[in-house]
Amino acid sequence: MTNLLRNLTDDADLWIYVADRSLSSMEQRTLQSHLEHFVTDWNSHGRTVCSEFLIANDRFVIIGAEIPDHEISGCGIDKSVHILQEAADAMGFQWLSGLDVLFVGPDGEIQSASRADFRRLADQGDVTSLTTVFDLSIRCVGDLRSGRFRKAATDSWHGRAFDMRDPEAETRWAPSRT
């Protein structure tokens, strides 16, 4: 994802929104149209917000934005939330909570679970340290570009929070006891 949001600096703010279901091609085009109009006119306290967005994996809307030498105000951020909510309402889907865990299931599809449900899945071995997870907590474009968005659970906060260590790696790298 190194070429993403190419007109923004690595320090630009980043927000990730997740639809509660896969969006059809037509819904994605509609959403893209809403967002293109929005980012063209987005401002914060009279300052133009430099912004770009992408729709990924049929579920994620990723928005990067910055105002050189200034912060985007809370009101400016709220404008993006409102446009996304209006689009979701019009198309009949919801945005998931940022507290949900997004991961690739055994069928290759993106799934979501509450943190409690994800912990249960981890305890049962249904998700492992090798399960691909999406880190919705990243907050700057540089994190997206560097690959922090999608990775194995063992390489993310998910592995630590849900005690999903890779037993093979621990054995391989354990110091010898001689």
C-alpha positions in Angstrom: 0.0 0.0 0.0 3.0 2.3 -0.6 1.4 4.2 -3.4 -1.9 5.0 -1.6 -3.1 8.5 -0.9 0.0 9.6 -2.8 -0.7 13.4 -2.6 -0.6 13.3 1.2 2.3 13.2 3.6 3.0 10.3 5.9 1.9 12.4 8.8 -1.6 13.1 7.3 -4.5 12.0 9.5 -6.2 8.7 8.7 -9.7 7.4 9.4 -11.0 3.9 8.6 -14.6 3.1 8.3 -16.0 -0.4 7.9 -19.3 -1.4 6.3 -21.2 -4.1 8.1 -21.3 -6.1 4.9 -19.6 -6.2 1.5 -20.7 -3.4 -0.8 -21.8 -4.1 -4.3 -19.9 -2.5 -7.2 -22.9 -0.1 -7.7 -22.9 0.9 -4.1 -19.2 1.5 -4.2 -19.5 3.7 -7.2 -22.3 5.7 -5.4 -20.2 6.0 -2.3 -17.2 7.1 -4.4 -19.3 9.8 -6.0 -20.5 11.1 -2.6 -16.9 11.2 -1.4 -15.5 12.8 -4.5 -17.9 15.7 -4.1 -17.2 15.9 -0.5 -13.3 15.9 -0.6 -13.4 18.6 -3.4 -15.1 21.0 -1.1 -13.9 19.9 2.4 -12.8 22.7 4.6 -12.1 23.2 8.3 -12.5 26.7 9.7 -12.2 28.2 6.2 -9.0 26.2 5.4 -9.0 23.7 2.5 -8.5 20.2 3.7 -6.2 18.3 1.4 -7.7 14.8 1.3 -8.0 11.5 -0.6 -9.9 8.3 0.0 -10.0 4.8 -1.2 -12.5 2.0 -0.9 -10.8 -1.3 -0.2 -11.9 -5.0 0.0 -15.5 -4.0 -0.7 -15.9 -2.9 3.0 -13.4 -0.4 4.1 -13.5 3.4 3.4 -10.1 4.9 4.2 -9.8 8.7 4.3 -6.5 10.5 4.6 -6.5 14.3 5.2 -4.4 17.2 6.2 -4.1 20.9 6.3 -0.4 21.9 6.0 0.8 23.6 9.2 -2.7 23.3 10.8 -5.0 20.7 12.5 -8.3 19.6 11.1 -11.0 20.8 13.6 -13.5 18.5 15.2 -16.2 20.2 13.2 -14.2 19.5 10.0 -13.9 15.8 11.0 -17.6 15.7 11.8 -18.4 16.8 8.2 -16.7 13.6 6.9 -18.6 11.4 9.4 -21.9 13.0 8.4 -21.4 12.5 4.7 -20.5 8.8 5.3 -23.5 8.3 7.5 -25.8 9.9 4.9 -24.5 7.6 2.3 -24.9 4.5 4.5 -28.4 5.5 5.4 -29.3 5.9 1.7 -27.8 2.6 0.7 -29.1 0.6 3.7 -26.0 -0.5 5.6 -24.3 0.5 8.8 -20.8 1.4 9.8 -19.2 -0.9 12.3 -17.8 0.3 15.6 -14.1 0.9 15.7 -14.0 -1.5 18.6 -15.0 -4.5 16.4 -12.2 -6.8 15.2 -12.0 -7.4 11.5 -10.2 -10.5 10.2 -10.0 -12.9 7.3 -12.0 -16.0 8.1 -11.1 -19.6 7.0 -13.3 -19.1 3.9 -11.2 -16.1 2.8 -13.9 -13.6 3.6 -13.6 -10.6 5.8 -15.4 -11.2 9.1 -16.1 -9.0 12.1 -16.5 -9.9 15.7 -16.9 -8.1 19.0 -13.7 -8.2 21.1 -15.4 -10.7 23.4 -16.3 -12.9 20.5 -12.9 -12.7 19.0 -11.4 -13.7 22.3 -13.7 -16.7 22.3 -12.6 -17.6 18.8 -9.0 -17.3 19.8 -9.5 -19.4 22.9 -11.2 -22.1 20.8 -8.4 -22.0 18.2 -10.7 -20.8 15.4 -8.4 -17.8 14.9 -4.7 -18.1 15.5 -1.6 -16.0 15.5 -1.5 -16.5 11.7 -5.0 -15.1 11.1 -4.9 -12.0 9.0 -6.3 -9.0 11.0 -7.0 -5.4 10.1 -5.7 -2.8 12.5 -8.4 -0.1 12.6 -6.4 1.9 15.2 -3.8 3.3 12.8 -4.1 7.0 12.6 -1.8 8.3 9.9 -1.2 7.7 6.2 2.4 6.5 6.9 1.1 3.6 9.0 -1.1 2.6 6.1 1.7 2.8 3.6 4.1 0.8 5.9 1.7 -2.2 6.0 0.3 -1.7 9.5 -3.3 -2.0 8.3 -3.4 -5.7 7.3 -1.1 -8.3 8.9 -0.9 -11.6 10.8 -2.4 -11.3 14.3 1.0 -12.2 15.8 2.5 -9.0 14.2 -0.3 -6.8 15.5 -1.7 -5.6 18.8 -4.3 -8.4 18.3 -1.7 -11.0 19.1 -0.8 -9.4 22.4 -4.3 -8.5 23.5 -5.8 -11.9 22.7 -2.7 -13.9 23.7 -2.2 -15.2 20.2 1.5 -16.1 20.2 3.1 -18.2 17.6 4.3 -21.3 19.5 6.6 -22.4 16.7 8.4 -19.0 16.6 8.8 -19.0 20.4 10.4 -22.5 20.2 12.6 -21.6 17.3 13.9 -18.5 19.0 14.1 -19.7 22.6 17.6 -19.5 24.0 19.3 -22.9 24.5 19.5 -24.1 28.1 22.9 -25.7 28.1 
